[in-house]
Amino acid sequence: MRRLLPLLFAPVLGACGLIPLPEVRSDDFYVVNTVADLQPHEVLYIDANQMDAVRAPDVRVSRVTLDASLTGMGDNDDLRLQLFVARARPACPVIPTPAEYVGYSGALRCTDPAGGEPLAEVTVKRGLATPVHMEGAALDRAVRARQVYLGVRVLRGTARTGPFLKVSTIRLNGRF
């Protein structure tokens, strides 16, 4: 009976967000800009629910963290980016992916954050992997809703058309 006693507290501990979930990793990917006239106020979202690619338990999570490395590509020496998360698909025009980018999803071109909330700002340099850490209530709500649409706004620099950002070593953590 004494060995079973800790099990009685598991629902209480889970409700407090004390039990860590197993870390979820994702494959590396590239962010490709197909918008030649991207404006500084615009946010581009990936036109795919990122939770569709994540095999995570369907439980009420909290304290979600998303860590990754971002590497700048292309002609820019550095880009200052603001990263967003939306917990519903933004109602913005779809920018289809050109045929030469097989396997990439399209983008949603929004004139503002379109319901998304900022997660982080980061400066990425060409050829140098820069770690980024994202967390907060907006990310928690999006993961709980199983609707995660990631977006990016270029604050400084120019995201020329083509691949401009490599996202690697992606790790998602949380507690329930």
QUILIN-V860480 format. One record per helix or strand. SS is the DSSP state (alpha for helix, beta for strand). FROM is the first residue (numbers start at 1). LEN is the number of residues. If there is no record, write none. Layout:
BEGIN
ss=(SS:SS)
from=(FROM:FROM)
len=(LEN:LEN)
END
This chain:
BEGIN
ss=(alpha:beta:beta:beta:beta:alpha:beta:beta:beta:beta:beta:beta:alpha:beta:beta)
from=(5:20:24:29:43:50:62:78:93:107:117:128:137:149:162)
len=(11:1:3:5:4:4:11:9:3:4:10:8:9:8:14)
END
